[in-house]
């Protein structure tokens, strides 16, 4: 009788055992988030994959308040709720506006405390920037921020993972108004309107002189086209989703909104 000895590498056996174990686990009931990596890099949310005619307008606040009242009045006039991403030093300097923005029904997102280049920070530094600003926002408004826009649009795997570990989704934008370049209202309007599609997130700044005049035209035109303008977190998919290579948040197959 011949005895055959088959040599199997230990790591192959380990993989088989792990896979077998996973098949025995109960189905996960909590939301699952899958970030597709492009060449090993995680991607934040730039837009939402949807057929519904919804878009989100967002305003970053890092300097000044000169145009904030007018922006808020325009939003109220058209019954529109948006998202303001506030930097912590702006919150420190203008607490009355933080309160007003929240009282007028808008969502407040976290834009870090000191507006640093996030990629220069370690995990502890990232957490400090987000938690310090988040605590200030909550103290003033009662809102717990759950969305984070990194300064300069700068991110890394560490930034996204660390933000997620303390309850934040990292949000970018799919349409950039470039209002910070001191474009006039017509230039901003002509740049933004042709680009907008369902699921887009539009970036404005509350301190840009051309922004009030631009949104005064953009908002009613979008509404006439059948768009609903919502806050960023309202636009986002709930439940199980993934983020594809171009930053589009998409529902996994069979998942509800």
C-alpha positions in Angstrom: 0.0 0.0 0.0 1.3 3.4 -0.9 0.9 6.3 1.4 0.7 9.7 -0.2 1.7 12.8 1.8 0.3 16.1 0.5 2.1 19.2 1.7 -0.2 22.1 2.2 1.1 25.5 3.1 0.0 26.7 6.6 -1.4 30.0 5.3 -3.7 28.2 2.8 -5.2 26.2 5.7 -5.7 29.4 7.7 -7.5 31.1 4.9 -9.8 28.2 4.4 -10.6 28.1 8.2 -11.3 31.8 8.3 -13.6 31.7 5.3 -15.5 28.8 6.8 -15.8 30.7 10.1 -17.2 33.7 8.3 -19.9 31.7 6.6 -21.2 30.7 10.1 -21.6 34.3 11.3 -25.1 35.8 11.4 -25.9 38.4 8.7 -24.8 41.8 9.7 -27.8 44.1 10.4 -26.0 47.4 10.9 -25.1 49.7 7.9 -22.1 48.6 6.0 -19.9 51.1 4.3 -17.5 50.1 1.6 -15.0 52.6 0.4 -13.6 51.6 -3.0 -9.8 52.2 -3.0 -8.1 53.7 -6.0 -4.5 52.4 -6.1 -4.8 51.8 -2.3 -6.4 55.2 -1.5 -9.8 55.7 0.2 -12.1 58.2 -1.4 -14.5 60.6 0.3 -18.0 61.4 -0.8 -18.1 63.9 -3.7 -21.7 63.3 -4.9 -24.6 60.8 -4.5 -25.7 58.4 -7.1 -29.4 59.0 -7.5 -32.1 59.4 -10.1 -34.1 61.7 -7.8 -33.7 65.4 -8.7 -32.1 66.4 -5.5 -29.0 68.5 -5.0 -27.2 69.9 -1.9 -25.9 73.4 -1.6 -23.1 73.9 0.9 -21.3 77.0 2.2 -17.8 76.9 3.8 -17.3 79.6 6.5 -13.7 80.5 7.1 -13.6 84.3 6.8 -16.0 87.2 7.4 -19.7 87.5 7.9 -20.4 90.4 5.5 -22.7 88.4 3.1 -24.0 85.8 5.6 -27.2 87.7 6.5 -28.1 88.2 2.8 -27.4 84.5 2.0 -29.6 83.4 4.9 -32.4 85.7 3.8 -32.3 84.3 0.3 -32.4 80.7 1.6 -35.4 81.6 3.8 -37.2 83.3 1.0 -37.1 80.1 -1.1 -37.6 77.8 1.8 -34.3 76.1 1.3 -32.3 74.2 3.9 -28.6 73.9 3.2 -25.3 72.9 5.0 -22.7 75.3 6.4 -19.3 73.8 7.1 -17.8 76.0 9.8 -14.1 76.3 10.7 -13.6 76.4 14.5 -11.8 79.8 14.6 -14.7 81.2 12.7 -17.0 79.7 15.3 -14.9 81.3 18.0 -15.0 84.7 16.4 -18.7 84.7 15.3 -20.7 82.6 17.8 -23.9 84.7 17.1 -23.8 83.7 13.5 -23.4 80.0 14.4 -26.5 80.3 16.5 -28.4 82.1 13.8 -27.5 79.6 11.0 -28.7 76.8 13.2 -31.9 78.6 14.4 -32.8 79.4 10.8 -32.9 75.6 10.2 -29.6 74.8 8.5 -27.3 71.9 9.0 -23.8 72.6 10.5 -20.9 70.6 9.3 -17.3 70.4 10.7 -14.6 72.1 8.8 -11.9 71.5 11.4 -10.9 73.9 14.1 -7.8 75.7 12.7 -8.2 74.9 9.0 -4.9 73.1 8.7 -3.5 70.9 6.0 -5.0 67.7 7.4 -2.4 65.4 5.7 0.3 67.0 7.9 -1.4 65.7 11.1 -1.2 62.4 12.9 -4.3 60.6 14.2 -4.2 62.5 17.5 -4.0 65.9 15.7 -6.9 65.0 13.4 -9.1 63.9 16.3 -8.2 67.2 18.2 -9.2 69.3 15.2 -12.6 67.6 14.8 -13.5 67.1 18.4 -12.6 70.7 19.5 -14.7 72.2 16.7 -17.5 69.7 17.1 -17.8 70.4 20.9 -18.0 74.1 20.2 -20.7 73.7 17.6 -22.7 71.5 19.9 -22.4 73.9 22.8 -23.7 76.7 20.7 -26.4 75.0 18.7 -27.2 71.6 20.2 -26.3 70.0 16.9 -24.0 67.0 16.8 -22.0 67.3 13.5 -21.6 64.1 11.6 -20.2 65.3 8.4 -16.7 66.7 7.9 -15.2 68.7 5.0 -11.4 68.8 5.0 -9.8 72.1 4.5 -8.4 72.7 1.0 -10.2 69.4 0.0 -7.1 67.7 1.3 -7.5 64.1 2.6 -5.7 60.8 3.0 -6.6 57.3 4.2 -5.6 58.3 7.7 -7.8 61.4 7.6 -10.9 59.5 6.3 -10.4 56.5 8.7 -9.8 58.7 11.7 -12.8 60.9 11.0 -15.0 57.8 10.6 -13.7 56.4 13.9 -15.2 59.4 15.7 -18.5 59.4 13.8 -17.8 61.6 10.7 -18.4 61.0 7.0 -15.9 62.9 4.9 -17.6 65.1 2.3 -16.1 66.9 -0.7 -18.0 68.5 -3.6 -18.8 67.7 -7.2 -19.5 71.3 -8.4 -17.1 74.1 -7.4 -18.5 77.6 -7.8 -14.9 79.1 -7.5 -16.6 82.0 -5.7 -13.5 82.4 -3.6 -11.7 83.7 -6.6 -13.8 86.9 -6.5 -15.9 85.9 -9.4 -19.0 88.1 -9.9 -22.5 86.7 -9.5 -23.0 86.2 -13.3 -19.7 84.3 -13.6 -20.6 82.0 -10.6 -24.1 81.4 -12.1 -22.7 80.6 -15.5 -20.1 78.2 -14.0 -22.5 76.3 -11.7 -25.8 75.9 -13.6 -24.6 74.0 -16.6 -22.8 71.5 -14.3 -25.6 70.6 -11.9 -27.0 67.0 -12.1 -29.1 64.9 -9.6 -27.0 64.0 -6.6 -24.5 66.9 -6.9 -23.0 68.7 -3.9 -22.2 72.4 -4.7 -19.5 74.3 -2.9 -19.9 78.0 -2.1 -18.4 80.3 0.5 -20.3 82.6 2.8 -17.6 85.2 2.5 -17.6 85.6 -1.3 -19.1 88.8 -2.6 -20.6 87.2 -5.8 -22.3 84.4 -3.9 -25.6 86.1 -2.8 -26.4 87.3 -6.3 -25.5 84.0 -7.8 -27.7 81.9 -5.5 -30.5 84.4 -6.0 -30.7 83.2 -9.6 -29.6 79.6 -9.1 -32.1 78.5 -6.4 -35.3 79.5 -8.2 -34.1 78.2 -11.5 -33.2 74.8 -10.0 -36.7 74.7 -8.3 -38.3 75.6 -11.6 -36.4 72.6 -13.2 -37.9 70.3 -10.6 -34.9 70.1 -8.2 -35.3 69.8 -4.5 -32.5 71.5 -2.7 -31.5 69.8 0.6 -28.8 69.7 3.2 -25.9 67.4 2.6 -26.8 64.7 5.2 -30.3 64.6 3.7 -28.9 63.9 0.3 -26.7 61.1 1.5 -27.8 57.4 1.2 -28.7 55.7 4.4 -28.1 52.0 5.1 -25.6 49.9 3.2 -23.6 51.8 0.6 -20.3 52.0 -1.1 -18.2 54.9 -2.5 -16.8 54.2 -6.0 -13.6 55.4 -7.6 -14.9 58.9 -8.5 -16.4 59.6 -5.1 -20.0 58.7 -5.9 -21.9 57.3 -3.0 -24.0 54.4 -4.2 -26.5 52.0 -2.5 -25.5 48.4 -2.4 -27.8 46.1 -4.3 -31.1 45.5 -2.5 -30.4 48.2 0.1 -33.1 50.8 0.8 -32.6 54.5 1.1 
